[in-house]
């Protein structure tokens, strides 16, 4: 979750070195399969599909991965880069292109494996191979990102797909929600929650400064010296689809799944991006008018209370959030994605 080094550590140090094992496992799994569907960072997927001679469909969850010159992503949470994007999209797009060239060595082991298998080396970029897939599922709402002229021709935008009910709403939390006004919900999603720093302590204090009820979703490793009281509920998990609609506002890390659930709930938000796609998702929420952003290093009880006061008291945030929710609620990303997969299968059989 490091702001600058996290993506390289995840891809270059953890994922790519395992590409040969990944390839062996997927080749075994793909025996007799009609189609392979993978996430975009499954670095062996394109190679498996080529060797198995089956169609490959790849899914991406956030607009950042398109690296569009027409919709330049925010790659890191750096104010000076954000200002360049606001002043000159072409200049910022050039910086994005240079950044992609500079990290081409991250995926060198993937190209080496392909050479050993007698296949063309393939593209150097982290996201490059997917342009050769039978379909690229852009599994997010047009509210967040719309198709651009430089997207691959195989891209199909589907809308968000939701599923979060693998555990029920805790009974104590359900009773807390029923007992008073809508609370502010503070969460760090499914990954940043393991590296919270002082986020939850600052959040609890921000709620007290505002005189608001709050829910802290702290994950399985609850921070020490963080206790619930009559105004603050602490829980390891709750289904976002059930909790967020009952919130007054949502403070989160900007992961695309959490962002999607917050958009669907239709309440203002404050985003505290940690790393990866989170700064870009956060910037998109600001452009939508549904929330504000606080840099992780600047997040405190005072800054959180200030941002929350703004999004709760200025009517424009609630109005924009309601408008975005209306569109997201009309979409069915799972169904739309399934339709594309069926079309690919049908085309492969005729």
N, C-alpha and C positions, 0 to 999 in steps of 0.2 A: 504493500500500500504506500510505499514511498512515492512522493509526488513526482520526482524526476527519474529515479532509478528503478521503480517498480516494474514498468513494462519490460525493460531489458532483462531484469532478473527472471521474471515469469517466463518470457519467451526463450531467451538465449540460454539461461542457466537451468531451467526446469523442464520445458516442453520439448524444444528441439533436440537436446541430447538423447531423448527417449524415442526418437522417430523410428529407429529400426525395430524396437519392441512394439511400438504402436503399429507399424506396418505388419509385423507378424501376427499380432492379435486380430487386426482388422481383416487380413486375408483369410484367416480361419473363420471368422464370423461371417464373411461375405460368400462363403461357399454355397452355391445354389441360390443366391439372392438374385432378385430381379432389378434391384436399385439400391444405391447407397446414399443415405442422407446424413450429412454431418454438419457440425458447427464449423465456422471458418478457420479456427485455429487448430483443427485436427490435421496436423501437417502431413500425415501419411494418406489422407483420404483420396486426394486426386490420383496418387500413384496406385493405390489399391483399385480404384475404379478402372484405370487404364489397363492394369494387368488382368483384372477379372473380366474386363470387357462388358461392364454394366454401366448404365447411366448414373451420373453423380449429380445430386442436388445439394447445394450448400446454403446454410441459413446464417444470416447476420442479424444481430439484434439492435444495433445502434447506427445512426447515420455517420458517425466519425469514420468508420472503416472504409467508406467510399472515397475519402480523401479528395473530394470534388474541388476543382478550381472555381466552380460557380457557387459553391456553398462551403467555403473553407472552414475546416474544423478547428477548434481550439485544442491544441495538442497537450499543452501543459498550462498549469494555472499560473501564468506570468503576466502581470498587468501590461508590460510594454508590448508583448506580443498581441494581447487583446486589443490594444490601441491601434496597432498596425492593421489588424483585421478590420477595425471600424473605419479607418481612414482610407485604406486601399486594399481591396480584395485581391487584385492581381499581384501586388507586392507580397501579401501574405501567402497567396497560393504558391508563389515561387519559393518561399521559405519552406512550405510543406513539401514541395517536390524535392528540395535539397535534403530535407530531413529523411525522406524515404530512401534516397540514394545513399545517405550516410550510414544507414543501418542494414544495408544489403548483406553484410557478413553475418547477421544474426541467423539467417536461414541457409548458410553454406552447407551444413551437414545434410539438409534435405536434398540439395542438388547433387551432392556427392553420392548419396544413396541411389538417386535416380540414374546416375551414370553407371553405377555398378549393376543396376537392373536392366541396362540397355535401353533406357528411355531418354528422350531429350531432357536437357538439364532443367527446363522450365524457367519461369520468371523469377527474378531475384527478390521482389517485394514480399512483405509479410502477407499481403492480401491478394497477390497477383494471380495465383492459379485458378481462382474461382471464375475468372472470365471464360474459362474453357468448360465450365460445368453446364449440364443440360438446363439448369435453372438456378438462379440466385434469388433466394427468398429474403427480401428486406422486411423483416418481421417487426416493423414499428409503424406507428400511425403517421399519415401525412401531416398531422398536426406538428410532429417533431421534425420531419424532413421530407421534402418532396423530391421526385425524380429529377435528375439534372442531366444536361446534354452529354456530360462525360461519364455517366454511369455505364457499366457494361450492358450490352444489348440484351443479355439474358436476365436482367434484374426484374423482379416483380414485387411491388410493394403490397403487403398483405394486411397491415394493421397488427396490433399487439395480440399475442396469445397469452392468456392468463391461466395460472393454476397455482394455488397456494394453500390448499386445505389439507396438507399432509399431517397437520396436528390441529386439534380443535381449539377454539377460544378458551383460555383458562377461565374457570368458573369465577375465581376471585376478580379477574379483570372485567368479566361481563357484569358482575355486581357493581364494580366501581363505575363503569360507564352508565349504568342505570341510575346511579345515585346522585348525579349532578349535571352541571353544564358540560357541553362538549369540551374535551381536554385538548391541549396541544400534544401531539404525538412526536416523540423523538426516537429516531431509529437510524442505524448504520447498515441496514440491509443484511446480506448474507456473508459478506467478506470483510468489509471494513470494520465490522463489529468485533473482529478479533484483534484489532489494533486501535482501540478507541481513544487512547490518551486520556485527556481530561474532559472529553466530550460530554459524558453523562453527568459528571459533577457540575460542570458549567451549565448544562441544560436544566438540571434541577433548580439551580440557583436563579437562572433566568425566569423560570416559571414562577418562582417565589417573588421575584422583583415585580413581575406583572400581576401578581395576585391571581394567577390562573391555575386550574387543575392541569395535570400533565400525566402522560403515560411514557415510561421509558422502556423500550424494548432492548434489552442488554445482551441478548444471546446467551449461550450456555455457560459462558464464563463471566458471571456477574462481577463488576468491579467491586473491590472491598470498600467498606464504609459507605455503602449506598443503600439506604433503607427506605422502604415505602412508609407513607403516612396517610392521613385522611385526605390530603390534597395531591399526593403523587403516588401513582401505581408503578411498580417495577415488575416486569415479566420477562422471561427469556424469549418468548415467541408469541405471536398472535397472527392469525391470517389477515394480511393487509386488506383483502377484499371485504372483510367484516369490520375491521377496526377503522380504516381510513375514512369511510363515509360518515363516521360518528365523531370525527375530529373537528376542531375549530381551525387548526392549521397543522401542517406536517413539516418537521425539520428532518432532513435526510441527507445522505451522502451523494446522491445523484447517480447511483447505478441505474441502468436502464430499466430493470424490472421494478425497482422501487419507484422510479420516476413515472413509469406507466401506470402503476397502481394509484399514485398520488393524482395523476391527471384524471383518471377515470372517476376518482372520488369527488373531484370538483371543488377542492378547497385550496386556499393560498398555501404557498410553501416557502421555506427557506432552505437553501441547498448549501452544504459544506463539502465541496469536492475533495476527495483524497487523491486519486490517481486514475490512470487508464482513460476510459471514455467519460469519466464523471465531470471533468471541467467543461467538456463540450456539451454534454447533456444539460448541465447547469446553465450555460450561456444560452441555450435554446429556450429554456424556461423563462429566462429574463426577457428574451425577445418576444415571447408569447404574452408577457405581462402578467404571468401567474405567480411570480415569486422574486425573491432577492437571493444574492449569493454572498457568502462570507468565506474568505480564504481560511483554510484549515488552521494556519498559524495565527490567524487573527480571531479565531472563535473563542469567545469568553462569555460569561454571564451577561456582561454589559452589552457587547456587540450583538449577541443573540436576542436580548430583550429589545434592543433598538430596532432590529430588523423585523422581529415579530410584531412589535407595536405598529410598524408601518404597514405590513401586509394585512393585519387584522383591522386597522382603522381606516385605511384608504379604500373606498368602495371599488376602485378600478380592478384591484387584485381579485376580489371575489367575482366580479363580473367576467373577467377574462378566464378565470378558472372554470366557471360554470359553462362558458362557451366552448372551451376546449373539451370539457367532460362530455358535453352533448355529442360531439363528433366521435370521440373515442368509444362511447357507449354504443354507438350505432355499428361499430366495426366488429368483425369476428375473424381475427387473424388466424386462428387455428383452422377454421373452415376454409378460408381463402388459400392458406398454404396447402391444405389437403387437396384442394382442387388442382393446384399447379402440379403436385406430385402425381395425381391421377392422369393429368394430361401428358406428363413425361412418360409414364408407364404405357399409356395407350400409343403414343408415338413410337416407342421402342418396339412395340409388338406388330405394327403394321408395316 
